[in-house]
Amino acid sequence: MHRSLYVLTLVFTSFTASVNAADVSIKPGLWEVTTTSDLLNFASQIPAEQMKNLNALAKEYGFDVPEIKNGAAKSTTCMTEEMAKQKILPGAVQNQVGCTVNKVTQNGHYYHMAFTCVNAELNGNGTAEGNFTNAETFTGVTKFSGSIQNNPINEQANVDGKWLANSCENTKPAK
């Protein structure tokens, strides 16, 4: 179950905002993305040694584990000038967890996307949708229904993103 929780956490944090924002100028620099869900509340029950193993699993996928505390996964990501010009949002790393985007729709500051995950760990469908308040903030919801390691799951997470600074300091852009 702990590994399943971890894989789903990767999905939720990966799809925080992986679509183009049509009518929004996105600020480059350091962004903070916070994902909250009922399932993330269980992260505190994972023993330290097992969490270390899960972190190693995430590294295999090329993903840094966000800090998980009080039911929230908080991470920072760097948006380069080029990403901002292309309007690629913070958190666009869905291919690292083995999922593909099927359909993206946009209407002004609102975005909606559907995605499918088919691999040994994760099998199912999900959606991510949200709104950009301005060039420095967005909010959204990610939903997933399917199975993780053959265990059925139907979960959703709320996502909030905010711009922190012009400089990314030591945080590297997502690949």
C-alpha atoms as an extended CHARMM CRD file, in Angstrom:
* protein
*
       175  EXT
         1         1  MET       CA              0.0000000000        0.0000000000        0.0000000000  PROA      1               0.0000000000
         2         2  HSD       CA              2.8200000000        2.4060000000        0.8110000000  PROA      2               0.0000000000
         3         3  ARG       CA              4.3510000000        1.9720000000       -2.6360000000  PROA      3               0.0000000000
         4         4  SER       CA              0.8940000000        2.5260000000       -4.1500000000  PROA      4               0.0000000000
         5         5  LEU       CA              0.4870000000        5.7470000000       -2.1960000000  PROA      5               0.0000000000
         6         6  TYR       CA              3.8250000000        6.8930000000       -3.4550000000  PROA      6               0.0000000000
         7         7  VAL       CA              3.1000000000        6.1560000000       -7.1160000000  PROA      7               0.0000000000
         8         8  LEU       CA             -0.1920000000        8.0520000000       -6.8920000000  PROA      8               0.0000000000
         9         9  THR       CA              1.6060000000       10.9710000000       -5.2400000000  PROA      9               0.0000000000
        10        10  LEU       CA              3.8920000000       11.0970000000       -8.2760000000  PROA      10              0.0000000000
        11        11  VAL       CA              0.8460000000       11.2150000000      -10.5590000000  PROA      11              0.0000000000
        12        12  PHE       CA             -0.8410000000       13.9930000000       -8.5940000000  PROA      12              0.0000000000
        13        13  THR       CA              2.2510000000       16.1500000000       -8.4110000000  PROA      13              0.0000000000
        14        14  SER       CA              3.1370000000       15.4880000000      -12.0500000000  PROA      14              0.0000000000
        15        15  PHE       CA             -0.1760000000       16.6470000000      -13.4530000000  PROA      15              0.0000000000
        16        16  THR       CA             -0.4260000000       19.7810000000      -11.3820000000  PROA      16              0.0000000000
        17        17  ALA       CA             -0.2560000000       21.9060000000      -14.4710000000  PROA      17              0.0000000000
        18        18  SER       CA              1.0490000000       20.1960000000      -17.5500000000  PROA      18              0.0000000000
        19        19  VAL       CA             -0.9090000000       22.0260000000      -20.2160000000  PROA      19              0.0000000000
        20        20  ASN       CA             -0.4200000000       25.2720000000      -22.0910000000  PROA      20              0.0000000000
        21        21  ALA       CA             -2.0280000000       28.3360000000      -20.5900000000  PROA      21              0.0000000000
        22        22  ALA       CA             -3.5150000000       30.0720000000      -23.6050000000  PROA      22              0.0000000000
        23        23  ASP       CA             -4.2660000000       33.5610000000      -22.3190000000  PROA      23              0.0000000000
        24        24  VAL       CA             -1.8860000000       33.8230000000      -19.3750000000  PROA      24              0.0000000000
        25        25  SER       CA              1.6500000000       35.1840000000      -19.2900000000  PROA      25              0.0000000000
        26        26  ILE       CA              3.4400000000       32.8720000000      -16.8960000000  PROA      26              0.0000000000
        27        27  LYS       CA              6.3400000000       34.2510000000      -14.8680000000  PROA      27              0.0000000000
        28        28  PRO       CA              9.6330000000       32.4020000000      -15.1760000000  PROA      28              0.0000000000
        29        29  GLY       CA             11.4950000000       31.5780000000      -12.0040000000  PROA      29              0.0000000000
        30        30  LEU       CA             10.9510000000       29.5200000000       -8.8810000000  PROA      30              0.0000000000
        31        31  TRP       CA              7.4580000000       28.0800000000       -8.3170000000  PROA      31              0.0000000000
        32        32  GLU       CA              5.9840000000       26.2460000000       -5.3410000000  PROA      32              0.0000000000
        33        33  VAL       CA              3.3570000000       23.5750000000       -6.0280000000  PROA      33              0.0000000000
        34        34  THR       CA              1.2750000000       22.1890000000       -3.1470000000  PROA      34              0.0000000000
        35        35  THR       CA             -0.8800000000       19.0870000000       -3.6040000000  PROA      35              0.0000000000
        36        36  THR       CA             -3.3590000000       18.0220000000       -0.9000000000  PROA      36              0.0000000000
        37        37  SER       CA             -5.4730000000       14.8750000000       -0.6790000000  PROA      37              0.0000000000
        38        38  ASP       CA             -6.9130000000       12.4600000000        1.8470000000  PROA      38              0.0000000000
        39        39  LEU       CA             -4.5270000000        9.7830000000        0.6060000000  PROA      39              0.0000000000
        40        40  LEU       CA             -1.4900000000       11.9500000000        1.3430000000  PROA      40              0.0000000000
        41        41  ASN       CA             -2.5130000000       11.9110000000        5.0210000000  PROA      41              0.0000000000
        42        42  PHE       CA             -1.2620000000        8.3060000000        5.1290000000  PROA      42              0.0000000000
        43        43  ALA       CA              2.2920000000        9.3090000000        4.2000000000  PROA      43              0.0000000000
        44        44  SER       CA              3.1350000000       10.0130000000        7.8410000000  PROA      44              0.0000000000
        45        45  GLN       CA              2.4770000000        6.3250000000        8.6080000000  PROA      45              0.0000000000
        46        46  ILE       CA              5.2240000000        5.1150000000        6.2640000000  PROA      46              0.0000000000
        47        47  PRO       CA              8.3040000000        3.9650000000        8.2230000000  PROA      47              0.0000000000
        48        48  ALA       CA             11.4940000000        5.9530000000        7.5500000000  PROA      48              0.0000000000
        49        49  GLU       CA             13.3430000000        3.0230000000        5.9430000000  PROA      49              0.0000000000
        50        50  GLN       CA             10.4440000000        2.3050000000        3.6070000000  PROA      50              0.0000000000
        51        51  MET       CA             10.2060000000        6.0130000000        2.7080000000  PROA      51              0.0000000000
        52        52  LYS       CA             13.8980000000        5.8950000000        1.8120000000  PROA      52              0.0000000000
        53        53  ASN       CA             13.1850000000        2.9780000000       -0.5580000000  PROA      53              0.0000000000
        54        54  LEU       CA             10.2510000000        4.8620000000       -2.0770000000  PROA      54              0.0000000000
        55        55  ASN       CA             12.4780000000        7.8840000000       -2.6400000000  PROA      55              0.0000000000
        56        56  ALA       CA             14.9020000000        5.6130000000       -4.5030000000  PROA      56              0.0000000000
        57        57  LEU       CA             11.9970000000        4.3530000000       -6.6400000000  PROA      57              0.0000000000
        58        58  ALA       CA             11.0630000000        7.9130000000       -7.5150000000  PROA      58              0.0000000000
        59        59  LYS       CA             14.6580000000        8.6330000000       -8.5330000000  PROA      59              0.0000000000
        60        60  GLU       CA             14.4190000000        5.7080000000      -10.9860000000  PROA      60              0.0000000000
        61        61  TYR       CA             11.5780000000        7.6100000000      -12.6610000000  PROA      61              0.0000000000
        62        62  GLY       CA             13.7070000000       10.7800000000      -12.6280000000  PROA      62              0.0000000000
        63        63  PHE       CA             11.4940000000       12.4150000000      -10.0380000000  PROA      63              0.0000000000
        64        64  ASP       CA             12.4410000000       14.1470000000       -6.7990000000  PROA      64              0.0000000000
        65        65  VAL       CA             10.0810000000       13.3510000000       -3.9540000000  PROA      65              0.0000000000
        66        66  PRO       CA              8.2040000000       16.3540000000       -2.6420000000  PROA      66              0.0000000000
        67        67  GLU       CA              8.0570000000       17.0020000000        1.0700000000  PROA      67              0.0000000000
        68        68  ILE       CA              4.8500000000       15.3930000000        2.3990000000  PROA      68              0.0000000000
        69        69  LYS       CA              3.4960000000       16.8390000000        5.6330000000  PROA      69              0.0000000000
        70        70  ASN       CA             -0.0120000000       17.0630000000        7.1000000000  PROA      70              0.0000000000
        71        71  GLY       CA             -1.6440000000       15.5980000000        3.9910000000  PROA      71              0.0000000000
        72        72  ALA       CA              0.1670000000       17.9220000000        1.5880000000  PROA      72              0.0000000000
        73        73  ALA       CA              2.9940000000       17.3360000000       -0.8780000000  PROA      73              0.0000000000
        74        74  LYS       CA              4.9600000000       20.5370000000       -1.3340000000  PROA      74              0.0000000000
        75        75  SER       CA              7.6390000000       20.9450000000       -3.9670000000  PROA      75              0.0000000000
        76        76  THR       CA              9.4680000000       23.6530000000       -5.8400000000  PROA      76              0.0000000000
        77        77  THR       CA             10.1820000000       23.6890000000       -9.5330000000  PROA      77              0.0000000000
        78        78  CYS       CA             12.0510000000       25.9930000000      -11.8510000000  PROA      78              0.0000000000
        79        79  MET       CA             10.4050000000       27.5000000000      -14.9070000000  PROA      79              0.0000000000
        80        80  THR       CA             12.9170000000       28.7520000000      -17.4410000000  PROA      80              0.0000000000
        81        81  GLU       CA             12.4040000000       31.7680000000      -19.7060000000  PROA      81              0.0000000000
        82        82  GLU       CA             11.9010000000       29.3390000000      -22.6040000000  PROA      82              0.0000000000
        83        83  MET       CA              9.2170000000       27.3830000000      -20.7280000000  PROA      83              0.0000000000
        84        84  ALA       CA              7.4550000000       30.6360000000      -19.8610000000  PROA      84              0.0000000000
        85        85  LYS       CA              7.5280000000       31.7780000000      -23.5000000000  PROA      85              0.0000000000
        86        86  GLN       CA              6.0520000000       28.4260000000      -24.5660000000  PROA      86              0.0000000000
        87        87  LYS       CA              3.5530000000       28.6690000000      -21.6850000000  PROA      87              0.0000000000
        88        88  ILE       CA              4.5310000000       25.2870000000      -20.2640000000  PROA      88              0.0000000000
        89        89  LEU       CA              3.3710000000       25.2270000000      -16.6780000000  PROA      89              0.0000000000
        90        90  PRO       CA              5.2700000000       24.1390000000      -13.5580000000  PROA      90              0.0000000000
        91        91  GLY       CA              5.0590000000       20.3940000000      -12.9880000000  PROA      91              0.0000000000
        92        92  ALA       CA              4.9530000000       19.1580000000      -16.5860000000  PROA      92              0.0000000000
        93        93  VAL       CA              6.5880000000       15.7960000000      -16.0030000000  PROA      93              0.0000000000
        94        94  GLN       CA              3.7770000000       13.3060000000      -16.7020000000  PROA      94              0.0000000000
        95        95  ASN       CA              5.9220000000       11.1330000000      -18.9740000000  PROA      95              0.0000000000
        96        96  GLN       CA              8.2080000000       10.3850000000      -16.0280000000  PROA      96              0.0000000000
        97        97  VAL       CA              5.3970000000        8.4210000000      -14.3400000000  PROA      97              0.0000000000
        98        98  GLY       CA              4.3900000000        6.5930000000      -17.5280000000  PROA      98              0.0000000000
        99        99  CYS       CA              1.2140000000        8.4980000000      -18.3590000000  PROA      99              0.0000000000
       100       100  THR       CA              0.1140000000       10.1800000000      -21.5770000000  PROA      100             0.0000000000
       101       101  VAL       CA             -2.1340000000       13.1580000000      -22.1620000000  PROA      101             0.0000000000
       102       102  ASN       CA             -5.1280000000       12.3310000000      -24.3670000000  PROA      102             0.0000000000
       103       103  LYS       CA             -7.0390000000       15.5730000000      -24.6480000000  PROA      103             0.0000000000
       104       104  VAL       CA             -6.4290000000       19.1660000000      -23.6130000000  PROA      104             0.0000000000
       105       105  THR       CA             -8.9950000000       21.9530000000      -23.7140000000  PROA      105             0.0000000000
       106       106  GLN       CA             -8.5450000000       25.5790000000      -22.7390000000  PROA      106             0.0000000000
       107       107  ASN       CA            -10.8890000000       28.4850000000      -22.3470000000  PROA      107             0.0000000000
       108       108  GLY       CA             -9.2110000000       31.6750000000      -21.2240000000  PROA      108             0.0000000000
       109       109  HSD       CA             -7.6450000000       31.0360000000      -17.8220000000  PROA      109             0.0000000000
       110       110  TYR       CA             -9.3450000000       27.6070000000      -17.4370000000  PROA      110             0.0000000000
       111       111  TYR       CA             -7.6840000000       24.3570000000      -18.5180000000  PROA      111             0.0000000000
       112       112  HSD       CA             -8.9000000000       20.7410000000      -18.5920000000  PROA      112             0.0000000000
       113       113  MET       CA             -6.9890000000       17.6640000000      -19.6420000000  PROA      113             0.0000000000
       114       114  ALA       CA             -7.5280000000       13.9110000000      -19.6950000000  PROA      114             0.0000000000
       115       115  PHE       CA             -4.7010000000       11.4250000000      -19.2330000000  PROA      115             0.0000000000
       116       116  THR       CA             -4.1850000000        7.6680000000      -19.2960000000  PROA      116             0.0000000000
       117       117  CYS       CA             -1.6420000000        5.6200000000      -17.3670000000  PROA      117             0.0000000000
       118       118  VAL       CA             -0.8480000000        2.0770000000      -18.5030000000  PROA      118             0.0000000000
       119       119  ASN       CA              2.1660000000        0.3910000000      -16.9340000000  PROA      119             0.0000000000
       120       120  ALA       CA              3.0900000000       -2.2390000000      -14.3480000000  PROA      120             0.0000000000
       121       121  GLU       CA              2.4990000000        0.1310000000      -11.4300000000  PROA      121             0.0000000000
       122       122  LEU       CA             -0.4250000000        2.1940000000      -12.6110000000  PROA      122             0.0000000000
       123       123  ASN       CA             -3.4270000000        1.5340000000      -14.8350000000  PROA      123             0.0000000000
       124       124  GLY       CA             -6.3260000000        3.9370000000      -15.2640000000  PROA      124             0.0000000000
       125       125  ASN       CA             -7.6140000000        7.2990000000      -16.3580000000  PROA      125             0.0000000000
       126       126  GLY       CA             -7.5700000000       10.7300000000      -14.8670000000  PROA      126             0.0000000000
       127       127  THR       CA             -8.2980000000       14.3770000000      -15.3820000000  PROA      127             0.0000000000
       128       128  ALA       CA             -6.5950000000       17.5820000000      -14.3310000000  PROA      128             0.0000000000
       129       129  GLU       CA             -8.3480000000       20.9240000000      -14.4500000000  PROA      129             0.0000000000
       130       130  GLY       CA             -7.8310000000       24.3330000000      -13.0020000000  PROA      130             0.0000000000
       131       131  ASN       CA             -7.7040000000       28.0860000000      -13.3180000000  PROA      131             0.0000000000
       132       132  PHE       CA             -4.9930000000       30.6900000000      -13.4710000000  PROA      132             0.0000000000
       133       133  THR       CA             -5.7520000000       33.5630000000      -11.1660000000  PROA      133             0.0000000000
       134       134  ASN       CA             -2.8960000000       35.5590000000      -12.7090000000  PROA      134             0.0000000000
       135       135  ALA       CA              0.6680000000       35.0660000000      -13.9700000000  PROA      135             0.0000000000
       136       136  GLU       CA              1.7860000000       34.0670000000      -10.4550000000  PROA      136             0.0000000000
       137       137  THR       CA             -0.8960000000       31.6420000000       -9.1950000000  PROA      137             0.0000000000
       138       138  PHE       CA             -3.0240000000       28.7030000000      -10.2850000000  PROA      138             0.0000000000
       139       139  THR       CA             -5.4030000000       26.2650000000       -8.5790000000  PROA      139             0.0000000000
       140       140  GLY       CA             -6.7420000000       22.9490000000       -9.7610000000  PROA      140             0.0000000000
       141       141  VAL       CA             -7.9830000000       19.4300000000       -9.1210000000  PROA      141             0.0000000000
       142       142  THR       CA             -6.4640000000       16.1610000000      -10.3410000000  PROA      142             0.0000000000
       143       143  LYS       CA             -8.6100000000       12.9910000000      -10.3090000000  PROA      143             0.0000000000
       144       144  PHE       CA             -7.5580000000        9.4110000000      -10.9790000000  PROA      144             0.0000000000
       145       145  SER       CA             -9.5780000000        6.2060000000      -11.2090000000  PROA      145             0.0000000000
       146       146  GLY       CA             -8.0740000000        2.8010000000      -11.8960000000  PROA      146             0.0000000000
       147       147  SER       CA             -5.6070000000        0.5700000000      -10.1150000000  PROA      147             0.0000000000
       148       148  ILE       CA             -2.1780000000        0.8050000000       -8.5400000000  PROA      148             0.0000000000
       149       149  GLN       CA             -0.3520000000       -2.5180000000       -8.3880000000  PROA      149             0.0000000000
       150       150  ASN       CA             -3.7310000000       -4.1780000000       -9.0840000000  PROA      150             0.0000000000
       151       151  ASN       CA             -5.3630000000       -2.4280000000       -6.1050000000  PROA      151             0.0000000000
       152       152  PRO       CA             -8.4120000000       -0.3440000000       -7.0800000000  PROA      152             0.0000000000
       153       153  ILE       CA             -8.1500000000        3.3920000000       -6.4790000000  PROA      153             0.0000000000
       154       154  ASN       CA            -10.4410000000        6.3660000000       -6.9520000000  PROA      154             0.0000000000
       155       155  GLU       CA             -8.7670000000        9.4910000000       -5.6220000000  PROA      155             0.0000000000
       156       156  GLN       CA             -8.5490000000       13.2190000000       -6.1540000000  PROA      156             0.0000000000
       157       157  ALA       CA             -6.1100000000       15.9120000000       -5.1020000000  PROA      157             0.0000000000
       158       158  ASN       CA             -6.2870000000       19.6780000000       -4.9100000000  PROA      158             0.0000000000
       159       159  VAL       CA             -3.3790000000       21.6180000000       -6.3470000000  PROA      159             0.0000000000
       160       160  ASP       CA             -2.1580000000       25.1590000000       -5.7290000000  PROA      160             0.0000000000
       161       161  GLY       CA              0.7770000000       26.7750000000       -7.4810000000  PROA      161             0.0000000000
       162       162  LYS       CA              2.4290000000       30.0670000000       -6.6930000000  PROA      162             0.0000000000
       163       163  TRP       CA              5.3970000000       31.9320000000       -8.0690000000  PROA      163             0.0000000000
       164       164  LEU       CA              8.1190000000       32.5370000000       -5.4680000000  PROA      164             0.0000000000
       165       165  ALA       CA             11.0780000000       34.3240000000       -7.0540000000  PROA      165             0.0000000000
       166       166  ASN       CA             12.8300000000       35.3530000000      -10.2700000000  PROA      166             0.0000000000
       167       167  SER       CA             15.8370000000       33.1920000000       -9.4100000000  PROA      167             0.0000000000
       168       168  CYS       CA             15.5940000000       29.4050000000       -9.2550000000  PROA      168             0.0000000000
       169       169  GLU       CA             18.6390000000       29.2350000000       -6.9750000000  PROA      169             0.0000000000
       170       170  ASN       CA             19.6570000000       25.5430000000       -6.8740000000  PROA      170             0.0000000000
       171       171  THR       CA             16.3630000000       24.1680000000       -8.2180000000  PROA      171             0.0000000000
       172       172  LYS       CA             16.7160000000       22.6560000000      -11.6880000000  PROA      172             0.0000000000
       173       173  PRO       CA             13.9910000000       22.8400000000      -14.3610000000  PROA      173             0.0000000000
       174       174  ALA       CA             11.8800000000       19.7240000000      -14.9730000000  PROA      174             0.0000000000
       175       175  LYS       CA             13.0630000000       17.7020000000      -17.9560000000  PROA      175             0.0000000000
